[in-house]
Amino acid sequence: EKLCTDITLDDFDQDDMEALMAGYCQICPLRDMAGRPIVVVLHKLRKLKVMRNSMRVQYYIWMTAMESPSAQKSGIVAIHYHVDHHWNNNMLVSQNNRVRNSLPIIYAGLHFCYDDPKMFYFASLCLNMMKTNDKIRYRPHFGSHLECLYEMTSYGIPLNALPISTSGELRTDAHRRWIVQRKELEASRINASSPMALVDFSTASTAPTSIKIKIPTSNPAKAQPGDKDVLFGRGKTVVYAPGNTKFRQMIDLYMQRYEAAGRLEKTCIADLIVRTVKDGNGGRFLKKEEGEDFWIEVDDATARKKVAHAFRNLRKSQKPQSFPHY
């Protein structure tokens, strides 16, 4: 019967739902730089009682991701993330491969991230099980969370698109919101007795809007942002703020790599620095509105512009001074 109908969350039993809610397989809320959906498999979050739970969850996620017309045309970027997780289940590799081969998935990119040299065997095993056309899109990444995330930015995968922080925290909040949206959509389909509208969650922007953070100037103890915050503006108070000092150190650290990078990679480096300040250091990018007594946390796009501006300023300061010849 289900061969002729769409698979829905109502078809899941309790164990299947627990495996889905764990968030080990997610459709990311943002796309890559080329506009392609991203599916990430966080094996550390895998929660299942029997192999069937994993197979059903992956089938449902891949099926939903391929509903998008853009995914059917341009393909999907898949990421298997094993950093800080040691995995040695050959049977699971085989079963997951069977699930993916049962669906008309077009891979635009395949990334395998790991930090244990012993995982090289499984990285090779995954490669051997792939179709010929998929093998040329396969990229293994070895290193820490920060190193693997940075390497993937060079392939057009924004850091803020992934449910992984530079410190290794694995997030499921966006995934749980997606599950709620799917339940509502599937319920509306049943009520309306019409074909299910397609959910293209990967087109939804989760870029944070400006958040006003009121800091009353009447109270000196609360008048200044935190030591980890990067401040917009001029003057010694801003320039020598602890967060700005650390920010300039990061700019100096990445300067050589930034200068040698192309346009796309420069954007990725800027995004990496923004995510490091926010996720790694717990800081914010704050801007004080003219004539106001509160600071505003800017969005990531504005923060990246400040990073690019900092690189330009450093470049100018490094240029040798030219003097007239007499």
ZIWOUR-V498978 format. One record per residue. N is the residue number from 0. RES is the residue in one letter. OMEGA is omega in radians with two decimals (NA if undefined). NEAR is the number of other C-alpha atoms within 10 Angstrom. D_FIRST is the distance of its C-alpha to the first C-alpha in whole Angstrom. Layout:
# ZIWOUR-V498978
N;RES;OMEGA;NEAR;D_FIRST
N;RES;OMEGA;NEAR;D_FIRST
This chain:
# ZIWOUR-V498978
0;E;-3.10;4;0
1;K;3.10;8;4
2;L;-3.09;6;5
3;C;-3.11;6;6
4;T;3.11;7;7
5;D;3.02;14;10
6;I;3.14;16;11
7;T;3.13;14;13
8;L;3.09;17;16
9;D;3.13;10;14
10;D;-3.14;12;12
11;F;2.97;16;15
12;D;-3.05;10;17
13;Q;3.14;10;21
14;D;3.10;16;22
15;D;-3.13;22;20
16;M;3.09;17;21
17;E;3.11;17;25
18;A;3.12;21;24
19;L;-3.10;27;23
20;M;3.13;19;26
21;A;3.03;19;28
22;G;-3.12;26;28
23;Y;3.07;24;28
24;C;-3.01;26;26
25;Q;2.91;28;27
26;I;-3.07;26;27
27;C;-3.09;23;31
28;P;3.12;24;32
29;L;3.13;23;34
30;R;3.04;25;34
31;D;-3.05;20;36
32;M;3.13;14;39
33;A;3.10;11;38
34;G;-3.11;17;35
35;R;3.11;25;32
36;P;3.14;28;30
37;I;3.03;25;30
38;V;-3.12;23;28
39;V;3.11;20;30
40;V;-3.12;19;29
41;L;-2.99;22;32
42;H;3.11;18;32
43;K;-3.13;17;34
44;L;-3.09;17;32
45;R;-3.14;16;29
46;K;-3.12;18;28
47;L;3.10;18;26
48;K;3.10;11;26
49;V;-3.11;10;23
50;M;-3.11;12;22
51;R;3.13;13;19
52;N;3.14;20;20
53;S;-3.11;23;22
54;M;-3.13;19;19
55;R;3.14;19;16
56;V;-3.13;25;19
57;Q;3.12;21;20
58;Y;-3.10;18;17
59;Y;-3.12;18;17
60;I;-3.13;15;20
61;W;3.11;21;20
62;M;-3.13;18;17
63;T;3.13;19;19
64;A;-3.11;27;22
65;M;3.07;22;21
66;E;-3.13;14;20
67;S;3.10;20;24
68;P;3.14;12;25
69;S;3.10;16;28
70;A;3.11;22;27
71;Q;-3.11;16;25
72;K;-3.02;11;29
73;S;3.12;15;31
74;G;-3.08;21;29
75;I;3.01;26;28
76;V;-3.12;21;31
77;A;3.14;20;30
78;I;3.00;23;32
79;H;-2.99;19;32
80;Y;-3.10;22;35
81;H;3.14;21;37
82;V;-3.11;22;40
83;D;3.10;16;41
84;H;-3.10;15;39
85;H;-2.95;15;39
86;W;-3.08;15;36
87;N;-3.10;12;36
88;N;-3.13;9;32
89;N;-3.11;11;32
90;M;3.14;10;28
91;L;3.09;14;27
92;V;-3.12;14;28
93;S;-3.12;13;26
94;Q;3.12;15;23
95;N;3.11;16;23
96;N;3.10;15;24
97;R;3.13;14;21
98;V;-3.10;17;19
99;R;3.12;15;21
100;N;3.13;12;21
101;S;-3.13;10;17
102;L;3.14;12;18
103;P;-3.09;11;20
104;I;3.04;16;23
105;I;-3.13;16;26
106;Y;3.02;19;29
107;A;3.12;19;32
108;G;3.12;19;34
109;L;-3.08;19;33
110;H;3.14;20;35
111;F;-3.08;23;36
112;C;-3.14;25;38
113;Y;-3.13;26;40
114;D;3.13;20;44
115;D;-3.14;16;44
116;P;3.14;10;45
117;K;-3.13;12;43
118;M;3.12;19;40
119;F;3.11;15;41
120;Y;-3.12;11;40
121;F;3.06;17;36
122;A;3.11;19;37
123;S;3.13;12;38
124;L;3.10;14;35
125;C;-3.14;17;32
126;L;-3.11;19;34
127;N;-3.11;11;34
128;M;-3.07;14;30
129;M;3.03;14;30
130;K;-3.07;10;30
131;T;-3.11;10;33
132;N;-3.13;10;33
133;D;-3.08;15;32
134;K;-3.11;16;35
135;I;3.12;13;37
136;R;-3.07;13;36
137;Y;3.14;19;36
138;R;3.04;16;39
139;P;3.12;18;40
140;H;-3.14;20;42
141;F;3.10;18;44
142;G;3.14;16;46
143;S;3.10;18;46
144;H;-3.09;21;44
145;L;-3.11;16;46
146;E;-3.14;14;47
147;C;3.13;21;43
148;L;3.13;22;42
149;Y;3.13;21;45
150;E;-3.12;17;44
151;M;3.08;19;41
152;T;3.12;21;43
153;S;3.05;17;45
154;Y;3.06;17;41
155;G;3.13;18;41
156;I;-3.11;23;39
157;P;3.13;22;40
158;L;-3.11;24;41
159;N;3.07;20;40
160;A;-3.03;19;37
161;L;3.11;22;36
162;P;-3.08;21;35
163;I;3.08;20;38
164;S;3.14;19;42
165;T;3.08;22;45
166;S;3.08;13;46
167;G;3.10;16;42
168;E;3.14;12;41
169;L;-3.03;16;37
170;R;3.12;16;36
171;T;-3.06;18;32
172;D;3.13;10;34
173;A;3.12;15;32
174;H;3.13;22;29
175;R;3.05;16;29
176;R;3.12;11;29
177;W;3.12;19;27
178;I;3.11;15;24
179;V;3.12;10;26
180;Q;3.12;14;25
181;R;3.12;18;21
182;K;3.14;14;21
183;E;-3.12;11;23
184;L;-3.14;16;21
185;E;3.09;19;18
186;A;3.12;16;19
187;S;3.11;15;21
188;R;3.14;14;18
189;I;-3.11;11;16
190;N;-3.09;9;20
191;A;-3.10;10;21
192;S;3.14;9;17
193;S;3.13;9;18
194;P;-3.07;11;17
195;M;3.05;14;17
196;A;-3.08;11;21
197;L;3.07;14;21
198;V;3.08;17;23
199;D;-3.02;18;26
200;F;-3.08;20;27
201;S;3.10;23;30
202;T;-3.09;16;32
203;A;-3.14;12;33
204;S;3.08;11;36
205;T;3.11;12;37
206;A;-3.07;13;41
207;P;3.06;11;43
208;T;-3.12;10;45
209;S;-3.12;14;49
210;I;-3.14;12;49
211;K;3.13;15;53
212;I;-3.09;15;54
213;K;3.08;13;58
214;I;-3.06;18;60
215;P;3.12;15;64
216;T;3.13;13;67
217;S;3.14;9;69
218;N;-3.05;9;68
219;P;-3.10;9;69
220;A;-3.11;9;67
221;K;-3.02;12;63
222;A;-3.06;15;65
223;Q;3.04;16;63
224;P;-3.11;18;60
225;G;-3.11;15;59
226;D;-3.10;15;60
227;K;-3.08;20;57
228;D;3.06;23;57
229;V;-3.02;29;58
230;L;2.97;26;60
231;F;3.05;18;60
232;G;-3.12;13;64
233;R;3.09;8;67
234;G;-3.08;7;70
235;K;-3.12;8;71
236;T;3.14;12;69
237;V;-3.05;15;66
238;V;-3.06;16;67
239;Y;3.03;12;68
240;A;-3.10;19;65
241;P;-3.14;16;63
242;G;3.11;23;60
243;N;3.09;20;61
244;T;3.09;16;64
245;K;3.13;18;60
246;F;3.12;22;59
247;R;3.09;17;62
248;Q;3.08;12;61
249;M;3.11;15;58
250;I;3.13;20;59
251;D;-3.13;16;62
252;L;-3.07;11;59
253;Y;-3.01;15;57
254;M;-3.09;18;60
255;Q;3.12;11;60
256;R;-3.14;13;56
257;Y;-3.12;20;56
258;E;-3.12;13;59
259;A;-3.05;10;57
260;A;3.01;15;54
261;G;-3.05;12;52
262;R;-3.12;10;51
263;L;-3.11;13;48
264;E;3.08;18;49
265;K;3.08;18;51
266;T;3.14;20;49
267;C;3.12;26;47
268;I;3.10;25;50
269;A;3.12;23;51
270;D;3.11;24;47
271;L;-3.14;21;48
272;I;3.11;20;51
273;V;-3.13;25;50
274;R;3.12;23;47
275;T;3.10;20;49
276;V;-3.05;22;52
277;K;-3.03;19;49
278;D;-3.08;18;46
279;G;-3.06;16;49
280;N;-3.11;15;52
281;G;-3.13;13;51
282;G;3.12;19;53
283;R;2.99;25;52
284;F;-3.01;24;54
285;L;3.11;23;56
286;K;-3.13;19;58
287;K;-3.13;17;60
288;E;-3.12;13;61
289;E;3.11;8;64
290;G;-3.12;6;66
291;E;-3.13;11;63
292;D;3.10;14;63
293;F;3.12;19;60
294;W;3.11;23;58
295;I;3.02;19;55
296;E;-3.06;21;52
297;V;3.11;19;51
298;D;-3.05;16;48
299;D;-3.13;21;47
300;A;3.11;14;48
301;T;3.11;13;51
302;A;3.12;23;52
303;R;3.09;21;51
304;K;3.10;14;54
305;K;3.10;18;56
306;V;3.12;22;55
307;A;3.12;19;56
308;H;3.11;12;59
309;A;3.09;17;60
310;F;3.13;20;60
311;R;3.12;14;62
312;N;3.13;11;65
313;L;3.11;15;65
314;R;3.14;14;65
315;K;-3.11;11;68
316;S;-3.12;10;70
317;Q;3.13;9;70
318;K;3.12;8;71
319;P;3.12;7;75
320;Q;3.10;7;78
321;S;-3.13;6;80
322;F;3.12;6;83
323;P;3.13;4;86
324;H;3.13;4;88
325;Y;NA;3;92
